Structure formats: structure tokens, C-alpha cells
Amino acid sequence: MSNIAEGFERDGNKEFLQFLSVAKGSCGEVRAQLYLAADRNYLDASTFNDINVLLIETSRTISGLMRYLQQAEEKGRKFR
């Protein structure tokens, strides 16, 4: 969330995309930690599945926003 907020405040799509990419990578890191927690039996299968679904949805949402920004004609407030 912090990477997304920071990228948005940069006022340009290129930088925003960079920070969205970092946020998407962080989502992948959390999924890796989720698998580790499951392997060590820190959580049950139902909890694992619930969290994993949320992480996949979050990653897809970030990807969608990235695609939108890549195709947008407006390049950000600082480029007006």
C-alpha cells in the first residue's frame, strides 16, 4: 500500500508504474511467506486458501492498473 501511495504522489505515470511494479513484487513476496507458513503448519488449509485468493486478486488488480496507465494518454499531472 505504501509503494502505491508513494508512486501516486510522484504525479507521473512512469514513476507510478515503477512503484506499482514494486508493490506487485511485494505481493509475490507475501505469497512466498504464506507458502512457508503453510509448510510449517502455522495456518490451516482454509486460512491459506482465503489469504492466497486475496493475494492473487490484489496482484491482478495491480496488473490491471498498470495496463491502464501504460495505455493512458494522460501521462500525469507534472506533464501538463
N, C-alpha and C positions, 0 to 999 in steps of 0.2 A: 504494500500500500504506500509506503514512504517513497519508493522509487517512482511509482506512478505520479504521486503528488509533485515530487521534485521535477520530473520531466515535464509535466504540465506547466509548471511555473516558469520554465525556460522560454516559453512563448514562441517556440518554433517546432514544426513537425519533425524535423530531422533529429533534434535533440530528444523530443518526446519519444520518438521511435526507439532511440538508443536506450532510454530508461525503461520503456515497455519491454524491450528485449531482456534487460537485466531482471525485471520483475518476473517475466516468463521463466527465465533460468532459475530464479529463486523458487518458483512453484515446483519446478523439477527437483530441486534440492529437497524440498519438503516431502515430495513423494518418495524420494530415496530414503529419507529418515523414517517415513511411515512404514516402508517395507522392512527396514531394520527393526523397528518397534514390534512389528508383527512377527518377525522371525524370532525375536526374543520373548515372545508371548506377553508383551506389555499391554496388548489390547486384543479383544476378541475379533472374530471374523466380521461380525456385523458392524462393529465400530470402524474397522479397517475399510470395509466397503463404503460406508457412509462418507468417511473423510476422503477416500480416493475419488469418489464420484464428484465431490465438491472441488477437489484439486484439478481434475480433468476439465470440469466446467469452467473453472477460473482460467485455466490455460487457454481454452478455446475462446473465451471472451476476450482475453488479451490479444490473441491472434487476430480476432475479428477487428478489433480496434486498430491494430497495426495495419491490416489490409486497407481499412477505410482511410487511414492517414496517408498511406502510400499512394492512394488514388485521388486524394483530395486536391482540388485546385488551390484552395486557400492554404498557404504554407505557414501560417502562424501570425500572431499579432505583430511581432517585431519585423515582419517583412512587408508591412503595409506601406 
